[in-house]
Amino acid sequence: MWVQVRCGLTPRSLAALSVVLVIAVGFAVQHFWSGRPEPVRAPERVTGPAPPARAPAPSPGRTPAPVAGASGAPGLSPGGGIVVDVSGKVRRPGIRRLPPGSRVADALAAAGGVRDGVDVTGLNRARLLTDGEQVVVGVPGATPDGAAPVAGGAGTAGAGAGAGAPVSLSSATVDQLDTLPGVGPVLAQHIVDYRAEHGGFRSVDELREVNGIGDRRFEDLRPLVRP
């Protein structure tokens, strides 16, 4: 009543002023209550083993780095070994996959062993094998390591190539095929790849199917090679 008489307010204005004051007091109390200090407790000390750290997830579009020792590590084939071709007088000739560091004796064992009565005196069974190599056992005219000899020798790739026995397409190495006229290292490797894929040469005419050998080159090589 004093405010109404002093300020000349109507009852309606006085009621509105009272509501505003109540709301202001409520905001002040809420602000004071939320800003009061609260006690803080120190975190407890953890004595157990720490959990293993997780590897970060790869970002979209990025390939994770290879892990050392995985099957796809550089320098190893998908099977983790070497592939050799064992032919000649063995019980199970064919392509064999062997672990790295294998020797000729391991290749013979993988092929079922040498047939009875075969002389392997000149075969170095302790020699280390390389990937893509061929081991020929008991074939007449083969070198001690199992590869057929090159006609004319390594230093007579030109005129002397036709002087000796024909080169065996099924057992000659890349170096031996390289001595033939018109055959370089790349073409010699194509011949070896074709041989490995088809299990050898059954006739000289199959040489036409090797990549890089045309009709003219085939006619030059025909008298110098044999299956």
ChimeraX commands (.cxc) that place a marker at each C-alpha (Angstrom):
marker #1 position 0.00,0.00,0.00 radius 0.5
marker #1 position 2.90,2.32,0.78 radius 0.5
marker #1 position 4.44,1.77,-2.69 radius 0.5
marker #1 position 1.05,2.18,-4.31 radius 0.5
marker #1 position 0.39,5.47,-2.43 radius 0.5
marker #1 position 3.99,6.73,-2.75 radius 0.5
marker #1 position 4.41,6.02,-6.45 radius 0.5
marker #1 position 0.84,6.44,-7.49 radius 0.5
marker #1 position 0.59,2.93,-8.97 radius 0.5
marker #1 position -2.61,1.20,-9.80 radius 0.5
marker #1 position -3.27,-2.24,-8.31 radius 0.5
marker #1 position -2.67,-3.86,-11.68 radius 0.5
marker #1 position 0.76,-2.21,-12.10 radius 0.5
marker #1 position 1.70,-3.13,-8.55 radius 0.5
marker #1 position 0.89,-6.82,-9.23 radius 0.5
marker #1 position 3.06,-6.83,-12.36 radius 0.5
marker #1 position 5.96,-5.24,-10.46 radius 0.5
marker #1 position 5.65,-7.91,-7.75 radius 0.5
marker #1 position 5.89,-10.72,-10.33 radius 0.5
marker #1 position 9.05,-9.18,-11.85 radius 0.5
marker #1 position 10.66,-8.91,-8.42 radius 0.5
marker #1 position 9.84,-12.55,-7.57 radius 0.5
marker #1 position 11.38,-13.76,-10.87 radius 0.5
marker #1 position 14.51,-11.67,-10.26 radius 0.5
marker #1 position 14.92,-13.10,-6.77 radius 0.5
marker #1 position 14.54,-16.63,-8.18 radius 0.5
marker #1 position 17.29,-16.08,-10.79 radius 0.5
marker #1 position 19.60,-14.67,-8.11 radius 0.5
marker #1 position 19.10,-17.70,-5.86 radius 0.5
marker #1 position 19.69,-20.15,-8.74 radius 0.5
marker #1 position 22.89,-18.35,-9.81 radius 0.5
marker #1 position 24.22,-18.35,-6.23 radius 0.5
marker #1 position 23.44,-22.06,-5.77 radius 0.5
marker #1 position 25.11,-23.21,-9.02 radius 0.5
marker #1 position 28.24,-21.15,-8.34 radius 0.5
marker #1 position 28.87,-22.45,-4.85 radius 0.5
marker #1 position 32.26,-24.26,-4.28 radius 0.5
marker #1 position 32.19,-28.08,-4.24 radius 0.5
marker #1 position 34.77,-30.53,-2.79 radius 0.5
marker #1 position 36.97,-32.38,-5.34 radius 0.5
marker #1 position 38.39,-35.89,-4.71 radius 0.5
marker #1 position 41.73,-37.00,-6.13 radius 0.5
marker #1 position 41.52,-39.99,-8.54 radius 0.5
marker #1 position 42.39,-43.38,-7.10 radius 0.5
marker #1 position 45.75,-44.88,-8.02 radius 0.5
marker #1 position 45.53,-47.80,-10.45 radius 0.5
marker #1 position 47.91,-50.66,-9.63 radius 0.5
marker #1 position 46.79,-53.26,-12.21 radius 0.5
marker #1 position 48.44,-53.79,-15.66 radius 0.5
marker #1 position 47.66,-51.23,-18.31 radius 0.5
marker #1 position 45.34,-52.43,-21.11 radius 0.5
marker #1 position 47.07,-53.15,-24.47 radius 0.5
marker #1 position 47.21,-50.22,-26.83 radius 0.5
marker #1 position 44.99,-50.48,-29.86 radius 0.5
marker #1 position 46.38,-49.86,-33.30 radius 0.5
marker #1 position 44.83,-46.80,-34.93 radius 0.5
marker #1 position 42.16,-47.59,-37.47 radius 0.5
marker #1 position 43.30,-46.99,-41.07 radius 0.5
marker #1 position 41.94,-43.90,-42.70 radius 0.5
marker #1 position 39.44,-44.42,-45.54 radius 0.5
marker #1 position 41.21,-44.91,-48.85 radius 0.5
marker #1 position 44.57,-45.80,-47.27 radius 0.5
marker #1 position 46.14,-49.26,-47.26 radius 0.5
marker #1 position 47.61,-50.32,-43.89 radius 0.5
marker #1 position 51.36,-50.89,-43.84 radius 0.5
marker #1 position 52.45,-54.53,-44.16 radius 0.5
marker #1 position 53.38,-56.37,-40.98 radius 0.5
marker #1 position 56.85,-57.89,-40.80 radius 0.5
marker #1 position 56.76,-61.66,-41.10 radius 0.5
marker #1 position 53.35,-61.79,-42.79 radius 0.5
marker #1 position 52.75,-64.12,-45.73 radius 0.5
marker #1 position 52.75,-61.16,-48.13 radius 0.5
marker #1 position 56.14,-59.83,-47.08 radius 0.5
marker #1 position 58.34,-58.62,-49.92 radius 0.5
marker #1 position 60.85,-61.11,-51.27 radius 0.5
marker #1 position 58.67,-64.22,-50.76 radius 0.5
marker #1 position 56.43,-65.91,-53.26 radius 0.5
marker #1 position 52.74,-66.35,-52.32 radius 0.5
marker #1 position 53.53,-69.89,-51.18 radius 0.5
marker #1 position 56.67,-68.78,-49.31 radius 0.5
marker #1 position 59.03,-71.09,-51.25 radius 0.5
marker #1 position 60.63,-71.91,-54.61 radius 0.5
marker #1 position 59.26,-73.82,-57.58 radius 0.5
marker #1 position 61.42,-76.35,-59.46 radius 0.5
marker #1 position 60.78,-78.79,-62.31 radius 0.5
marker #1 position 61.97,-82.34,-61.57 radius 0.5
marker #1 position 62.08,-84.57,-64.66 radius 0.5
marker #1 position 63.85,-87.64,-65.93 radius 0.5
marker #1 position 64.06,-90.99,-64.15 radius 0.5
marker #1 position 62.20,-90.16,-60.95 radius 0.5
marker #1 position 59.02,-91.77,-59.69 radius 0.5
marker #1 position 56.80,-88.68,-59.81 radius 0.5
marker #1 position 58.24,-86.09,-62.25 radius 0.5
marker #1 position 56.66,-82.67,-62.39 radius 0.5
marker #1 position 56.56,-79.23,-60.81 radius 0.5
marker #1 position 57.39,-79.18,-57.10 radius 0.5
marker #1 position 57.13,-76.36,-54.54 radius 0.5
marker #1 position 59.90,-76.46,-51.94 radius 0.5
marker #1 position 60.89,-74.25,-48.99 radius 0.5
marker #1 position 63.69,-71.69,-49.47 radius 0.5
marker #1 position 67.15,-73.16,-49.08 radius 0.5
marker #1 position 66.19,-76.57,-50.46 radius 0.5
marker #1 position 68.78,-78.70,-52.22 radius 0.5
marker #1 position 68.71,-81.16,-55.11 radius 0.5
marker #1 position 68.20,-84.02,-52.65 radius 0.5
marker #1 position 65.02,-82.34,-51.38 radius 0.5
marker #1 position 63.70,-82.03,-54.94 radius 0.5
marker #1 position 64.38,-85.73,-55.59 radius 0.5
marker #1 position 62.58,-86.68,-52.38 radius 0.5
marker #1 position 59.58,-84.51,-53.34 radius 0.5
marker #1 position 59.44,-86.34,-56.69 radius 0.5
marker #1 position 59.25,-89.72,-54.99 radius 0.5
marker #1 position 62.94,-90.53,-55.27 radius 0.5
marker #1 position 65.09,-91.86,-58.09 radius 0.5
marker #1 position 64.00,-95.01,-59.91 radius 0.5
marker #1 position 65.80,-98.26,-59.15 radius 0.5
marker #1 position 69.01,-98.80,-61.04 radius 0.5
marker #1 position 69.56,-95.14,-62.02 radius 0.5
marker #1 position 73.16,-93.96,-61.61 radius 0.5
marker #1 position 73.29,-90.61,-59.78 radius 0.5
marker #1 position 77.03,-90.56,-59.22 radius 0.5
marker #1 position 77.51,-87.34,-61.19 radius 0.5
marker #1 position 74.50,-85.59,-59.65 radius 0.5
marker #1 position 75.38,-83.05,-56.96 radius 0.5
marker #1 position 72.55,-83.68,-54.50 radius 0.5
marker #1 position 73.90,-81.09,-52.04 radius 0.5
marker #1 position 73.58,-78.18,-54.48 radius 0.5
marker #1 position 71.23,-75.35,-53.48 radius 0.5
marker #1 position 68.22,-74.85,-55.76 radius 0.5
marker #1 position 66.93,-71.60,-57.20 radius 0.5
marker #1 position 63.38,-70.63,-58.13 radius 0.5
marker #1 position 62.41,-71.75,-61.65 radius 0.5
marker #1 position 65.21,-74.32,-61.95 radius 0.5
marker #1 position 64.91,-77.71,-63.65 radius 0.5
marker #1 position 66.52,-80.89,-62.31 radius 0.5
marker #1 position 66.91,-83.70,-64.86 radius 0.5
marker #1 position 67.86,-87.16,-63.57 radius 0.5
marker #1 position 69.29,-90.06,-65.56 radius 0.5
marker #1 position 68.86,-88.55,-69.05 radius 0.5
marker #1 position 71.63,-89.54,-71.48 radius 0.5
marker #1 position 73.81,-86.57,-72.37 radius 0.5
marker #1 position 72.77,-84.53,-69.34 radius 0.5
marker #1 position 75.37,-82.60,-67.36 radius 0.5
marker #1 position 76.14,-83.63,-63.75 radius 0.5
marker #1 position 73.59,-81.12,-62.45 radius 0.5
marker #1 position 70.86,-82.52,-64.66 radius 0.5
marker #1 position 70.75,-80.03,-67.53 radius 0.5
marker #1 position 71.29,-81.00,-71.14 radius 0.5
marker #1 position 74.56,-79.82,-72.70 radius 0.5
marker #1 position 74.60,-76.95,-75.14 radius 0.5
marker #1 position 75.71,-77.79,-78.63 radius 0.5
marker #1 position 79.01,-76.13,-79.49 radius 0.5
marker #1 position 79.75,-74.95,-75.93 radius 0.5
marker #1 position 79.07,-71.62,-74.26 radius 0.5
marker #1 position 81.52,-69.64,-76.34 radius 0.5
marker #1 position 80.41,-70.80,-79.79 radius 0.5
marker #1 position 76.88,-69.52,-80.03 radius 0.5
marker #1 position 77.24,-68.69,-83.71 radius 0.5
marker #1 position 78.77,-71.07,-86.20 radius 0.5
marker #1 position 79.52,-73.84,-83.70 radius 0.5
marker #1 position 75.92,-74.20,-82.51 radius 0.5
marker #1 position 75.02,-76.74,-85.15 radius 0.5
marker #1 position 78.18,-78.80,-84.82 radius 0.5
marker #1 position 77.16,-80.79,-81.73 radius 0.5
marker #1 position 74.03,-82.60,-80.57 radius 0.5
marker #1 position 70.71,-80.70,-80.73 radius 0.5
marker #1 position 69.71,-78.76,-77.63 radius 0.5
marker #1 position 66.89,-80.31,-75.61 radius 0.5
marker #1 position 63.99,-77.88,-75.27 radius 0.5
marker #1 position 62.67,-79.85,-72.28 radius 0.5
marker #1 position 65.82,-79.67,-70.17 radius 0.5
marker #1 position 68.11,-76.83,-71.35 radius 0.5
marker #1 position 68.63,-73.85,-69.05 radius 0.5
marker #1 position 68.18,-70.19,-69.96 radius 0.5
marker #1 position 71.94,-69.77,-70.42 radius 0.5
marker #1 position 72.11,-72.79,-72.71 radius 0.5
marker #1 position 69.17,-71.65,-74.85 radius 0.5
marker #1 position 70.77,-68.20,-75.05 radius 0.5
marker #1 position 73.65,-69.68,-77.07 radius 0.5
marker #1 position 71.34,-70.63,-79.96 radius 0.5
marker #1 position 71.42,-68.24,-82.94 radius 0.5
marker #1 position 68.76,-65.55,-82.72 radius 0.5
marker #1 position 67.81,-66.45,-79.12 radius 0.5
marker #1 position 68.61,-63.87,-76.45 radius 0.5
marker #1 position 68.02,-63.97,-72.68 radius 0.5
marker #1 position 64.43,-62.74,-72.99 radius 0.5
marker #1 position 63.41,-65.29,-75.63 radius 0.5
marker #1 position 65.24,-68.05,-73.76 radius 0.5
marker #1 position 63.19,-67.20,-70.66 radius 0.5
marker #1 position 59.98,-67.36,-72.74 radius 0.5
marker #1 position 60.92,-70.89,-73.84 radius 0.5
marker #1 position 61.52,-71.96,-70.22 radius 0.5
marker #1 position 58.23,-70.36,-69.12 radius 0.5
marker #1 position 56.32,-72.19,-71.85 radius 0.5
marker #1 position 58.01,-75.44,-70.83 radius 0.5
marker #1 position 57.05,-75.00,-67.19 radius 0.5
marker #1 position 53.46,-74.13,-68.08 radius 0.5
marker #1 position 52.91,-77.06,-70.48 radius 0.5
marker #1 position 55.09,-79.69,-68.79 radius 0.5
marker #1 position 57.81,-79.77,-71.44 radius 0.5
marker #1 position 57.94,-80.03,-75.23 radius 0.5
marker #1 position 56.46,-83.08,-76.94 radius 0.5
marker #1 position 57.64,-81.98,-80.40 radius 0.5
marker #1 position 59.84,-79.31,-81.93 radius 0.5
marker #1 position 56.78,-77.82,-83.67 radius 0.5
marker #1 position 55.51,-76.57,-80.28 radius 0.5
marker #1 position 58.34,-74.03,-80.42 radius 0.5
marker #1 position 56.13,-72.01,-82.80 radius 0.5
marker #1 position 53.74,-71.31,-79.90 radius 0.5
marker #1 position 56.41,-69.59,-77.80 radius 0.5
marker #1 position 56.01,-65.82,-77.67 radius 0.5
marker #1 position 58.64,-64.15,-79.88 radius 0.5
marker #1 position 59.36,-67.02,-82.29 radius 0.5
marker #1 position 58.17,-66.41,-85.84 radius 0.5
marker #1 position 58.29,-68.67,-88.88 radius 0.5
marker #1 position 61.72,-67.54,-90.00 radius 0.5
marker #1 position 63.32,-67.95,-86.58 radius 0.5
marker #1 position 61.64,-71.31,-86.15 radius 0.5
marker #1 position 63.15,-72.57,-89.41 radius 0.5
marker #1 position 66.60,-71.47,-88.21 radius 0.5
marker #1 position 66.18,-73.26,-84.88 radius 0.5
marker #1 position 64.49,-76.45,-86.10 radius 0.5
marker #1 position 67.74,-78.38,-86.93 radius 0.5
marker #1 position 69.45,-77.21,-83.73 radius 0.5
marker #1 position 66.91,-78.35,-81.13 radius 0.5
marker #1 position 65.01,-81.44,-80.06 radius 0.5
marker #1 position 61.97,-81.94,-77.74 radius 0.5
marker link #1:1,2 radius 0.2
marker link #1:2,3 radius 0.2
marker link #1:3,4 radius 0.2
marker link #1:4,5 radius 0.2
marker link #1:5,6 radius 0.2
marker link #1:6,7 radius 0.2
marker link #1:7,8 radius 0.2
marker link #1:8,9 radius 0.2
marker link #1:9,10 radius 0.2
marker link #1:10,11 radius 0.2
marker link #1:11,12 radius 0.2
marker link #1:12,13 radius 0.2
marker link #1:13,14 radius 0.2
marker link #1:14,15 radius 0.2
marker link #1:15,16 radius 0.2
marker link #1:16,17 radius 0.2
marker link #1:17,18 radius 0.2
marker link #1:18,19 radius 0.2
marker link #1:19,20 radius 0.2
marker link #1:20,21 radius 0.2
marker link #1:21,22 radius 0.2
marker link #1:22,23 radius 0.2
marker link #1:23,24 radius 0.2
marker link #1:24,25 radius 0.2
marker link #1:25,26 radius 0.2
marker link #1:26,27 radius 0.2
marker link #1:27,28 radius 0.2
marker link #1:28,29 radius 0.2
marker link #1:29,30 radius 0.2
marker link #1:30,31 radius 0.2
marker link #1:31,32 radius 0.2
marker link #1:32,33 radius 0.2
marker link #1:33,34 radius 0.2
marker link #1:34,35 radius 0.2
marker link #1:35,36 radius 0.2
marker link #1:36,37 radius 0.2
marker link #1:37,38 radius 0.2
marker link #1:38,39 radius 0.2
marker link #1:39,40 radius 0.2
marker link #1:40,41 radius 0.2
marker link #1:41,42 radius 0.2
marker link #1:42,43 radius 0.2
marker link #1:43,44 radius 0.2
marker link #1:44,45 radius 0.2
marker link #1:45,46 radius 0.2
marker link #1:46,47 radius 0.2
marker link #1:47,48 radius 0.2
marker link #1:48,49 radius 0.2
marker link #1:49,50 radius 0.2
marker link #1:50,51 radius 0.2
marker link #1:51,52 radius 0.2
marker link #1:52,53 radius 0.2
marker link #1:53,54 radius 0.2
marker link #1:54,55 radius 0.2
marker link #1:55,56 radius 0.2
marker link #1:56,57 radius 0.2
marker link #1:57,58 radius 0.2
marker link #1:58,59 radius 0.2
marker link #1:59,60 radius 0.2
marker link #1:60,61 radius 0.2
marker link #1:61,62 radius 0.2
marker link #1:62,63 radius 0.2
marker link #1:63,64 radius 0.2
marker link #1:64,65 radius 0.2
marker link #1:65,66 radius 0.2
marker link #1:66,67 radius 0.2
marker link #1:67,68 radius 0.2
marker link #1:68,69 radius 0.2
marker link #1:69,70 radius 0.2
marker link #1:70,71 radius 0.2
marker link #1:71,72 radius 0.2
marker link #1:72,73 radius 0.2
marker link #1:73,74 radius 0.2
marker link #1:74,75 radius 0.2
marker link #1:75,76 radius 0.2
marker link #1:76,77 radius 0.2
marker link #1:77,78 radius 0.2
marker link #1:78,79 radius 0.2
marker link #1:79,80 radius 0.2
marker link #1:80,81 radius 0.2
marker link #1:81,82 radius 0.2
marker link #1:82,83 radius 0.2
marker link #1:83,84 radius 0.2
marker link #1:84,85 radius 0.2
marker link #1:85,86 radius 0.2
marker link #1:86,87 radius 0.2
marker link #1:87,88 radius 0.2
marker link #1:88,89 radius 0.2
marker link #1:89,90 radius 0.2
marker link #1:90,91 radius 0.2
marker link #1:91,92 radius 0.2
marker link #1:92,93 radius 0.2
marker link #1:93,94 radius 0.2
marker link #1:94,95 radius 0.2
marker link #1:95,96 radius 0.2
marker link #1:96,97 radius 0.2
marker link #1:97,98 radius 0.2
marker link #1:98,99 radius 0.2
marker link #1:99,100 radius 0.2
marker link #1:100,101 radius 0.2
marker link #1:101,102 radius 0.2
marker link #1:102,103 radius 0.2
marker link #1:103,104 radius 0.2
marker link #1:104,105 radius 0.2
marker link #1:105,106 radius 0.2
marker link #1:106,107 radius 0.2
marker link #1:107,108 radius 0.2
marker link #1:108,109 radius 0.2
marker link #1:109,110 radius 0.2
marker link #1:110,111 radius 0.2
marker link #1:111,112 radius 0.2
marker link #1:112,113 radius 0.2
marker link #1:113,114 radius 0.2
marker link #1:114,115 radius 0.2
marker link #1:115,116 radius 0.2
marker link #1:116,117 radius 0.2
marker link #1:117,118 radius 0.2
marker link #1:118,119 radius 0.2
marker link #1:119,120 radius 0.2
marker link #1:120,121 radius 0.2
marker link #1:121,122 radius 0.2
marker link #1:122,123 radius 0.2
marker link #1:123,124 radius 0.2
marker link #1:124,125 radius 0.2
marker link #1:125,126 radius 0.2
marker link #1:126,127 radius 0.2
marker link #1:127,128 radius 0.2
marker link #1:128,129 radius 0.2
marker link #1:129,130 radius 0.2
marker link #1:130,131 radius 0.2
marker link #1:131,132 radius 0.2
marker link #1:132,133 radius 0.2
marker link #1:133,134 radius 0.2
marker link #1:134,135 radius 0.2
marker link #1:135,136 radius 0.2
marker link #1:136,137 radius 0.2
marker link #1:137,138 radius 0.2
marker link #1:138,139 radius 0.2
marker link #1:139,140 radius 0.2
marker link #1:140,141 radius 0.2
marker link #1:141,142 radius 0.2
marker link #1:142,143 radius 0.2
marker link #1:143,144 radius 0.2
marker link #1:144,145 radius 0.2
marker link #1:145,146 radius 0.2
marker link #1:146,147 radius 0.2
marker link #1:147,148 radius 0.2
marker link #1:148,149 radius 0.2
marker link #1:149,150 radius 0.2
marker link #1:150,151 radius 0.2
marker link #1:151,152 radius 0.2
marker link #1:152,153 radius 0.2
marker link #1:153,154 radius 0.2
marker link #1:154,155 radius 0.2
marker link #1:155,156 radius 0.2
marker link #1:156,157 radius 0.2
marker link #1:157,158 radius 0.2
marker link #1:158,159 radius 0.2
marker link #1:159,160 radius 0.2
marker link #1:160,161 radius 0.2
marker link #1:161,162 radius 0.2
marker link #1:162,163 radius 0.2
marker link #1:163,164 radius 0.2
marker link #1:164,165 radius 0.2
marker link #1:165,166 radius 0.2
marker link #1:166,167 radius 0.2
marker link #1:167,168 radius 0.2
marker link #1:168,169 radius 0.2
marker link #1:169,170 radius 0.2
marker link #1:170,171 radius 0.2
marker link #1:171,172 radius 0.2
marker link #1:172,173 radius 0.2
marker link #1:173,174 radius 0.2
marker link #1:174,175 radius 0.2
marker link #1:175,176 radius 0.2
marker link #1:176,177 radius 0.2
marker link #1:177,178 radius 0.2
marker link #1:178,179 radius 0.2
marker link #1:179,180 radius 0.2
marker link #1:180,181 radius 0.2
marker link #1:181,182 radius 0.2
marker link #1:182,183 radius 0.2
marker link #1:183,184 radius 0.2
marker link #1:184,185 radius 0.2
marker link #1:185,186 radius 0.2
marker link #1:186,187 radius 0.2
marker link #1:187,188 radius 0.2
marker link #1:188,189 radius 0.2
marker link #1:189,190 radius 0.2
marker link #1:190,191 radius 0.2
marker link #1:191,192 radius 0.2
marker link #1:192,193 radius 0.2
marker link #1:193,194 radius 0.2
marker link #1:194,195 radius 0.2
marker link #1:195,196 radius 0.2
marker link #1:196,197 radius 0.2
marker link #1:197,198 radius 0.2
marker link #1:198,199 radius 0.2
marker link #1:199,200 radius 0.2
marker link #1:200,201 radius 0.2
marker link #1:201,202 radius 0.2
marker link #1:202,203 radius 0.2
marker link #1:203,204 radius 0.2
marker link #1:204,205 radius 0.2
marker link #1:205,206 radius 0.2
marker link #1:206,207 radius 0.2
marker link #1:207,208 radius 0.2
marker link #1:208,209 radius 0.2
marker link #1:209,210 radius 0.2
marker link #1:210,211 radius 0.2
marker link #1:211,212 radius 0.2
marker link #1:212,213 radius 0.2
marker link #1:213,214 radius 0.2
marker link #1:214,215 radius 0.2
marker link #1:215,216 radius 0.2
marker link #1:216,217 radius 0.2
marker link #1:217,218 radius 0.2
marker link #1:218,219 radius 0.2
marker link #1:219,220 radius 0.2
marker link #1:220,221 radius 0.2
marker link #1:221,222 radius 0.2
marker link #1:222,223 radius 0.2
marker link #1:223,224 radius 0.2
marker link #1:224,225 radius 0.2
marker link #1:225,226 radius 0.2
marker link #1:226,227 radius 0.2
view
